[in-house]
Amino acid sequence: MNFLKTSLYHTILISTALLLTACASQVTPAAELQAADFSPEIPEGFTYADGSRPLTFLADFGAHPDFRTEWWYYTGNLSTPEGRPFGFELTVFRVSLAPPTVDLPDDSTWYSESLYFAHFALSDIEANEFHTYERYARPGPGLAGAQAIPYRVWLEDWSIVETGKDSYRLQAAQDGIAINLNLTDEIGVILHGENGYSRKGREVNNASYYYSQPRLKAEGTVQVQDETYQVSGLAWKDHEFSTGVLDEGQIGWDWFSLQFDDGSALMLFQLRESGGGTSDSSSGTFINADGLTQSLRNENFTITVLDQWRSSHTGGMYPSAWQIQLEEPECELSVQPWMADQEVNFPAVTYWEGAIRFEGTCDGKSVNGNGYIELTGYAGNLPLP
């Protein structure tokens, strides 16, 4: 979920606009305007992430309609008391079809500059089954949205809702698959890049504002058809908003979130280029157990692919084992997925998003833990500007 899904969003933007134009005759004028005005060129009226805007909380937990794309991304590794493992993803996306400077009619709550969609996935690792679901909705009247105070992000009955100080309820259910989790923030908000300004390309505004809550204690239930399991574990939240696009020649990205058993955490992303290298804008953040952070530039880490997996659904060839090396702290980590097939494959977009585990050493000490990885550009739709 996740960083710089701008190209991914462009695909879904067109599909969503066309879908909703066809399905909602009562708002045909707005739908026609939005679909007709869409192009790869970014219209005037949107704000770019350029580092001039400080992030403030709790205000920046909410939506930012002056930016073109935004997402609230939750992933986590859970297990039952007996040790049965599960992974999950729940991401709510917001895309703007028109900037807030465009005047829309005020005679219906259905008119809106934005559309929301969401992805829900459950990895049932013991059963080797991967369940994925997708939904779309316009904000009005109250079908989807995001607000800061009290914090709430939702699309229909898929939601993340503040329940108290640093605590949240996450819920999603469809077709007999459900998660119902209480989340408690253990470490607070972490800003990536330069105080939350995260460069993704050569241009100043090829960037996002990006923060995480990387250690959310999770307790609750997972339902798989007729069975309900008590679970506990850790979740990770990302929130990004931006207007910029990928640099020319960038073909995809690999994003890593690792949660160490000693209380620390690591975020890395590398932007892959058509020539086989990685962008200088690839970066990361190492987060100590006390919340202190160490920024990582592209030259401060290496990610080596050790194995591959071919999808039987799309034919895409994905990395499926990695060695990560950091300069400071001095870490060497071996990473592998809990199960190979965690490919999210919808008509508009295809990517791999899955639960992983790792072990290794940091500054001479043994470390291990779980996490999540997102891989894009290996299969399916990812049109580039």
Secondary structure, DSSP 8 states (H G I E B T S, - for coil): -----HHHHHHHHHHHHHHHHHH-GGGHHHHHHHHHH--SS--TT-----S-S---TTGGGS--TTSSEEEEEEEEEEE-TT--EEEEEEEEEEEESS-TTS---SS-TT--SEEEEEEEEEEETTTTEEEEEEEEE-STTTTEEEETTTTEEEETTEEEEEEETTEEEEEEEETTEEEEEEEEESS--EE-TBTTEEE-SSSTTSEEEEEEEEEEEEEEEEEETTEEEEEEEEEEEEEEEE-----TTEEEEEEEEEEETTS-EEEEEEEEETTS-B-TT-EEEEE-TTS-EEEEEGGGEEEEEEEEEE-TTT--EEEEEEEEEETTTTEEEEEEESSS--EEE-SS-EEEEEEEEEEEEETTEEEEEEEEEEE-SSSS-----
